[in-house]
Structure formats: structure tokens, C-alpha cells
């Protein structure tokens, strides 16, 4: 989740940090164990992707 005021680069770095440390994230709490990066990006989006997040997903081959 972001706001229109968040710079695209901040959103990019945030998404990059989460996805490049995904295995660690999923071990932090049982609720995260079933997360799948591909479905997180495709399913259940209630708002458009932030341009910075979209940039990371495209670079990572997830979009």
C-alpha cells in the first residue's frame, strides 16, 4: 500500500527488499508461510500497482 505522494523509487526499493528477502519474510510468522510471489502480484489487487512496484516486478520477470 502506498500513497500518490510516495516517490516511485521508495516504492521500488520497498518491494525489492521484500521480494529479495522473501524466504526470510515467510519464516517470520506462520501467516506468511503460504504466500506466493506470483499470486501476490496477480490476485486480489484492489488498486493499481504503484509505478515503482511495477518497475521491480517487471525487472524481476514477475509481470
C-alpha positions as CSV (number, residue, x, y, z in Angstrom):
1,X,0.0,0.0,0.0
2,X,1.3,3.4,-0.9
3,X,0.1,7.0,-1.5
4,X,0.4,9.2,-4.5
5,X,2.9,11.2,-2.6
6,X,5.4,8.3,-2.1
7,X,8.2,8.6,-4.6
8,X,8.3,5.8,-7.1
9,X,11.9,5.0,-6.1
10,X,10.9,4.5,-2.4
11,X,8.1,2.0,-3.5
12,X,10.6,0.3,-5.8
13,X,13.2,-0.2,-3.0
14,X,10.5,-1.4,-0.6
15,X,9.1,-4.0,-2.9
16,X,12.7,-5.0,-3.9
17,X,13.6,-5.5,-0.2
18,X,10.5,-7.7,0.4
19,X,10.9,-9.9,-2.6
20,X,14.6,-10.3,-2.4
21,X,14.3,-11.4,1.2
22,X,11.1,-13.4,0.6
23,X,12.3,-16.6,2.2
24,X,13.2,-14.8,5.4
25,X,9.9,-13.0,5.4
26,X,7.9,-16.2,5.1
27,X,9.7,-17.7,8.1
28,X,8.9,-14.8,10.4
29,X,5.3,-15.7,11.0
30,X,3.1,-18.7,10.1
31,X,0.6,-16.5,8.4
32,X,3.3,-15.6,5.8
33,X,4.2,-19.2,5.0
34,X,1.6,-19.7,2.3
35,X,2.5,-16.5,0.4
36,X,3.4,-17.0,-3.2
37,X,5.1,-14.0,-5.0
38,X,3.3,-14.7,-8.4
39,X,-0.1,-14.8,-6.9
40,X,0.5,-11.8,-4.6
41,X,1.1,-9.7,-7.7
42,X,-1.8,-11.0,-9.7
43,X,-4.6,-11.9,-7.3
44,X,-6.6,-9.6,-5.0
45,X,-5.3,-6.2,-6.2
46,X,-7.9,-3.6,-5.2
47,X,-5.8,-0.7,-6.5
48,X,-3.5,-0.1,-9.4
49,X,0.1,-1.0,-8.9
50,X,2.5,1.8,-7.9
51,X,4.8,2.6,-10.8
52,X,7.8,1.8,-8.6
53,X,6.4,-1.6,-7.6
54,X,5.5,-2.3,-11.2
55,X,9.1,-1.5,-12.3
56,X,10.5,-4.0,-9.8
57,X,8.0,-6.7,-10.8
58,X,8.8,-6.2,-14.5
59,X,12.6,-6.3,-13.9
60,X,12.2,-9.5,-11.8
61,X,10.2,-11.1,-14.5
62,X,7.1,-11.3,-12.3
63,X,4.9,-9.3,-14.7
